[in-house]
Amino acid sequence: ATDVVDPMLKNFVRRLGPVIAIELQFAQFGSIRHIRTQAQRGSAPHQFILGLMHFQGRGVATDLVEAFVWATRAANQGHREANQLRETITGKMSFEQFSEGMKRVRE
């Protein structure tokens, strides 16, 4: 019985581990209102999380332009993960979305 269960548990933990890590990361930042307030005040970690939330549609509407704006703001402050997120988002954006995102970053 353990020959069957053990591989199943290992596979389950391997798949669930990253999900749990992401959920813990979101939980440490608090409510969406708090995240947005801190992001607007210039907190790079909060800007990154807000960008990730908009990219994934977690607690907010999925919006590539908004995700790009917040990820870019965090990346411009040296947030390494935000730079990776921005590259991922950029790869999924249309030219028009990218142009709008760049315009909003400059505002």
C-alpha positions, 0 to 999 in steps of 0.5 A, a space after each residue: 500500500 505504501 508503494 502506491 501512496 508514497 509516490 502519490 503523496 510526493 506528487 501531491 506535495 510537489 504540485 502543491 508546494 508552489 501554490 502554498 508559497 504563493 498563497 503565503 506571499 499574498 497573505 503577508 501583504 494584507 488586504 487589497 486596499 492595504 496593498 494598493 495604498 502601499 503600492 501608491 506610496 512607492 513600496 516596491 514589494 507592494 507594487 510587485 504584488 499588485 502587479 502579480 495580482 492583476 496579472 493573475 486576476 487574484 482579488 482584482 480583475 485580470 488587467 495586463 496593462 495595470 499589471 505591467 504598470 505596477 510591475 514596471 514601477 517595482 522593477 524601476 526600483 530594483 525589485 528583481 522578481 518584478 523585472 521577471 514579471 514585467 518580461 512575462 507580462 510584456 510577452 502577453 501584451 498587444 502593441 496597443 496594451 504595451 503603449 498604454 502601459 508605457 504611457 501610464 508608467 510615465 504619468 
